[in-house]
């Protein structure tokens, strides 16, 4: 991957993060309704217009997996879902 491609992918991910913050209610709804982390990642990738190969990339996956884990943990603590 050359510098232009890497810069383009980083920009896409930064825009996705910004969009996720702006659309956090939709993001939380997707996380809440997803049966597992993989499904949540796929749905969030579509919502945020992140290309499939980037959605499965380490940075995006780590970011959203962390959000998924925190959101699910909070829901378990509140009794909204089972562990």
TIRO-2110 file (N, C-alpha, C; in Angstrom, 1 decimal):
// TIRO-2110
0.9, -1.2, 0.0, N, 1, A
0.0, 0.0, 0.0, CA, 1, A
0.9, 1.2, 0.0, C, 1, A
0.6, 2.2, -0.9, N, 2, A
1.4, 3.4, -1.0, CA, 2, A
0.8, 4.4, 0.0, C, 2, A
1.6, 5.5, 0.1, N, 3, A
1.1, 6.6, 1.1, CA, 3, A
-0.2, 7.2, 0.7, C, 3, A
-0.5, 7.4, -0.6, N, 4, A
-1.8, 7.9, -1.0, CA, 4, A
-3.0, 7.0, -0.5, C, 4, A
-2.8, 5.7, -0.8, N, 5, A
-3.8, 4.8, -0.4, CA, 5, A
-4.0, 4.7, 1.1, C, 5, A
-2.9, 4.7, 1.9, N, 6, A
-3.0, 4.7, 3.3, CA, 6, A
-3.7, 6.0, 3.8, C, 6, A
-3.3, 7.1, 3.3, N, 7, A
-3.9, 8.4, 3.7, CA, 7, A
-5.4, 8.4, 3.4, C, 7, A
-5.8, 7.9, 2.2, N, 8, A
-7.2, 7.8, 1.8, CA, 8, A
-8.0, 6.9, 2.8, C, 8, A
-7.4, 5.7, 3.2, N, 9, A
-8.1, 4.8, 4.1, CA, 9, A
-8.2, 5.5, 5.5, C, 9, A
-7.1, 6.2, 5.9, N, 10, A
-7.2, 6.8, 7.2, CA, 10, A
-8.3, 7.9, 7.3, C, 10, A
-8.4, 8.6, 6.2, N, 11, A
-9.4, 9.7, 6.0, CA, 11, A
-10.8, 9.1, 6.1, C, 11, A
-11.0, 7.9, 5.4, N, 12, A
-12.3, 7.2, 5.4, CA, 12, A
-12.6, 6.8, 6.9, C, 12, A
-11.7, 6.3, 7.6, N, 13, A
-11.9, 5.9, 9.0, CA, 13, A
-12.2, 7.0, 9.9, C, 13, A
-11.5, 8.1, 9.7, N, 14, A
-11.7, 9.3, 10.5, CA, 14, A
-13.1, 9.9, 10.2, C, 14, A
-13.5, 9.9, 9.0, N, 15, A
-14.9, 10.3, 8.6, CA, 15, A
-15.9, 9.4, 9.2, C, 15, A
-15.7, 8.1, 9.3, N, 16, A
-16.6, 7.1, 9.8, CA, 16, A
-16.7, 7.4, 11.3, C, 16, A
-15.6, 7.7, 12.0, N, 17, A
-15.7, 8.0, 13.4, CA, 17, A
-16.5, 9.2, 13.7, C, 17, A
-16.3, 10.3, 12.9, N, 18, A
-17.1, 11.5, 13.0, CA, 18, A
-18.6, 11.2, 12.8, C, 18, A
-18.9, 10.4, 11.7, N, 19, A
-20.3, 10.1, 11.4, CA, 19, A
-20.9, 9.3, 12.5, C, 19, A
-20.1, 8.3, 13.1, N, 20, A
-20.6, 7.5, 14.2, CA, 20, A
-21.0, 8.4, 15.4, C, 20, A
-20.2, 9.4, 15.7, N, 21, A
-20.5, 10.3, 16.8, CA, 21, A
-21.8, 11.1, 16.5, C, 21, A
-21.9, 11.5, 15.3, N, 22, A
-23.1, 12.3, 14.9, CA, 22, A
-24.3, 11.4, 14.9, C, 22, A
-24.1, 10.2, 14.6, N, 23, A
-25.3, 9.2, 14.4, CA, 23, A
-25.3, 8.2, 15.6, C, 23, A
-24.8, 8.6, 16.7, N, 24, A
-24.6, 7.7, 17.8, CA, 24, A
-25.9, 6.9, 18.2, C, 24, A
-27.1, 7.5, 18.1, N, 25, A
-28.3, 6.8, 18.4, CA, 25, A
-28.5, 5.6, 17.5, C, 25, A
-28.2, 5.8, 16.2, N, 26, A
-28.3, 4.7, 15.2, CA, 26, A
-27.3, 3.7, 15.5, C, 26, A
-26.1, 4.1, 15.8, N, 27, A
-25.0, 3.2, 16.1, CA, 27, A
-25.3, 2.3, 17.3, C, 27, A
-25.8, 3.0, 18.4, N, 28, A
-26.2, 2.2, 19.6, CA, 28, A
-27.3, 1.2, 19.3, C, 28, A
-28.3, 1.6, 18.4, N, 29, A
-29.4, 0.7, 18.1, CA, 29, A
-28.9, -0.5, 17.3, C, 29, A
-27.9, -0.3, 16.4, N, 30, A
-27.4, -1.4, 15.7, CA, 30, A
-26.6, -2.3, 16.6, C, 30, A
-25.8, -1.8, 17.5, N, 31, A
-25.1, -2.6, 18.5, CA, 31, A
-26.1, -3.4, 19.4, C, 31, A
-27.1, -2.7, 19.8, N, 32, A
-28.1, -3.3, 20.7, CA, 32, A
-28.8, -4.5, 20.0, C, 32, A
-29.1, -4.3, 18.7, N, 33, A
-29.9, -5.3, 18.0, CA, 33, A
-29.1, -6.4, 17.4, C, 33, A
-27.8, -6.2, 17.3, N, 34, A
-26.9, -7.2, 16.6, CA, 34, A
-26.7, -8.5, 17.4, C, 34, A
-26.9, -9.6, 16.8, N, 35, A
-26.7, -10.8, 17.6, CA, 35, A
-25.3, -11.1, 18.0, C, 35, A
-24.3, -10.5, 17.3, N, 36, A
-22.9, -10.7, 17.7, CA, 36, A
-22.1, -9.6, 17.1, C, 36, A
-20.8, -9.6, 17.5, N, 37, A
-19.9, -8.5, 17.1, CA, 37, A
-19.7, -8.4, 15.6, C, 37, A
-19.6, -9.6, 14.9, N, 38, A
-19.4, -9.6, 13.5, CA, 38, A
-20.6, -9.0, 12.8, C, 38, A
-21.8, -9.3, 13.2, N, 39, A
-23.0, -8.7, 12.6, CA, 39, A
-23.0, -7.2, 12.8, C, 39, A
-22.6, -6.8, 14.0, N, 40, A
-22.6, -5.3, 14.4, CA, 40, A
-21.6, -4.6, 13.5, C, 40, A
-20.4, -5.2, 13.3, N, 41, A
-19.4, -4.6, 12.4, CA, 41, A
-19.9, -4.4, 11.0, C, 41, A
-20.6, -5.5, 10.5, N, 42, A
-21.1, -5.4, 9.1, CA, 42, A
-22.1, -4.3, 8.9, C, 42, A
-23.1, -4.3, 9.9, N, 43, A
-24.1, -3.3, 9.8, CA, 43, A
-23.6, -1.9, 10.0, C, 43, A
-22.7, -1.7, 10.9, N, 44, A
-22.1, -0.4, 11.1, CA, 44, A
-21.3, 0.1, 9.9, C, 44, A
-20.6, -0.8, 9.3, N, 45, A
-19.9, -0.5, 8.1, CA, 45, A
-20.8, 0.0, 7.0, C, 45, A
-22.0, -0.6, 6.8, N, 46, A
-22.9, -0.1, 5.9, CA, 46, A
-23.5, 1.2, 6.3, C, 46, A
-23.8, 1.4, 7.5, N, 47, A
-24.4, 2.7, 8.0, CA, 47, A
-23.4, 3.8, 7.8, C, 47, A
-22.1, 3.6, 8.0, N, 48, A
-21.1, 4.6, 8.0, CA, 48, A
-20.4, 4.7, 6.6, C, 48, A
-20.9, 3.9, 5.6, N, 49, A
-20.3, 3.9, 4.3, CA, 49, A
-18.8, 3.6, 4.3, C, 49, A
-18.5, 2.6, 5.0, N, 50, A
-17.1, 2.1, 5.1, CA, 50, A
-17.0, 0.9, 4.2, C, 50, A
-16.1, 0.9, 3.2, N, 51, A
-15.9, -0.2, 2.3, CA, 51, A
-15.6, -1.5, 3.1, C, 51, A
-16.1, -2.6, 2.6, N, 52, A
-16.0, -3.9, 3.3, CA, 52, A
-14.6, -4.2, 3.7, C, 52, A
-13.6, -4.0, 2.9, N, 53, A
-12.2, -4.4, 3.3, CA, 53, A
-11.7, -3.5, 4.4, C, 53, A
-12.2, -2.2, 4.5, N, 54, A
-11.8, -1.3, 5.6, CA, 54, A
-12.6, -1.7, 6.8, C, 54, A
-13.8, -2.1, 6.7, N, 55, A
-14.7, -2.5, 7.8, CA, 55, A
-14.0, -3.7, 8.5, C, 55, A
-13.4, -4.6, 7.8, N, 56, A
-12.7, -5.7, 8.4, CA, 56, A
-11.3, -5.4, 8.8, C, 56, A
-10.9, -4.2, 8.5, N, 57, A
-9.5, -3.8, 8.8, CA, 57, A
-9.3, -3.7, 10.3, C, 57, A
-8.1, -3.8, 10.8, N, 58, A
-7.8, -3.8, 12.2, CA, 58, A
-8.2, -2.6, 12.9, C, 58, A
-8.0, -1.4, 12.3, N, 59, A
-8.3, -0.1, 13.1, CA, 59, A
-9.8, 0.0, 13.3, C, 59, A
-10.6, -0.2, 12.2, N, 60, A
-12.1, -0.1, 12.3, CA, 60, A
-12.6, -1.1, 13.2, C, 60, A
-12.2, -2.4, 13.0, N, 61, A
-12.7, -3.5, 13.8, CA, 61, A
-12.4, -3.3, 15.3, C, 61, A
-11.2, -2.9, 15.6, N, 62, A
-10.8, -2.6, 17.0, CA, 62, A
-11.6, -1.5, 17.6, C, 62, A
-11.8, -0.5, 16.9, N, 63, A
-12.6, 0.7, 17.4, CA, 63, A
-14.1, 0.3, 17.7, C, 63, A
-14.7, -0.4, 16.7, N, 64, A
-16.1, -0.7, 16.9, CA, 64, A
-16.3, -2.0, 17.8, C, 64, A
-15.3, -2.8, 17.8, N, 65, A
-15.4, -4.0, 18.7, CA, 65, A
-15.3, -3.5, 20.2, C, 65, A
-14.5, -2.5, 20.4, N, 66, A
-14.4, -1.9, 21.8, CA, 66, A
-15.7, -1.2, 22.1, C, 66, A
-16.3, -0.5, 21.2, N, 67, A
-17.6, 0.2, 21.4, CA, 67, A
-18.7, -0.9, 21.7, C, 67, A
-18.7, -2.0, 20.9, N, 68, A
-19.6, -3.0, 21.0, CA, 68, A
-19.5, -3.7, 22.4, C, 68, A
-18.3, -4.0, 22.8, N, 69, A
-18.1, -4.6, 24.1, CA, 69, A
-18.5, -3.7, 25.3, C, 69, A
-18.2, -2.4, 25.2, N, 70, A
-18.6, -1.5, 26.3, CA, 70, A
-20.1, -1.4, 26.3, C, 70, A
-20.8, -1.2, 25.2, N, 71, A
-22.2, -1.1, 25.1, CA, 71, A
-22.9, -2.4, 25.6, C, 71, A
-22.4, -3.5, 25.2, N, 72, A
-23.0, -4.8, 25.7, CA, 72, A
-22.8, -4.9, 27.2, C, 72, A
-21.6, -4.6, 27.7, N, 73, A
-21.4, -4.7, 29.1, CA, 73, A
-22.3, -3.8, 29.9, C, 73, A
-22.6, -2.6, 29.4, N, 74, A
-23.5, -1.7, 30.1, CA, 74, A
-24.9, -2.2, 30.1, C, 74, A
-25.3, -2.8, 29.0, N, 75, A
-26.6, -3.4, 28.9, CA, 75, A
-26.8, -4.6, 29.8, C, 75, A
-25.8, -5.4, 30.0, N, 76, A
-25.8, -6.5, 30.9, CA, 76, A
-25.9, -6.0, 32.3, C, 76, A
-25.2, -5.0, 32.7, N, 77, A
-25.2, -4.4, 34.0, CA, 77, A
-26.6, -3.9, 34.3, C, 77, A
-27.3, -3.3, 33.3, N, 78, A
-28.6, -2.7, 33.5, CA, 78, A
-29.7, -3.8, 33.4, C, 78, A
-29.3, -5.0, 33.1, N, 79, A
-30.3, -6.1, 33.0, CA, 79, A
-31.1, -6.1, 31.7, C, 79, A
-30.7, -5.3, 30.7, N, 80, A
-31.4, -5.3, 29.4, CA, 80, A
-31.2, -6.5, 28.5, C, 80, A
-30.0, -7.1, 28.7, N, 81, A
-29.7, -8.3, 28.0, CA, 81, A
-29.0, -9.3, 28.9, C, 81, A
-28.9, -10.6, 28.6, N, 82, A
-28.2, -11.5, 29.4, CA, 82, A
-26.8, -11.6, 28.9, C, 82, A
-25.9, -12.0, 29.8, N, 83, A
-24.5, -12.1, 29.5, CA, 83, A
-24.2, -13.2, 28.6, C, 83, A
END
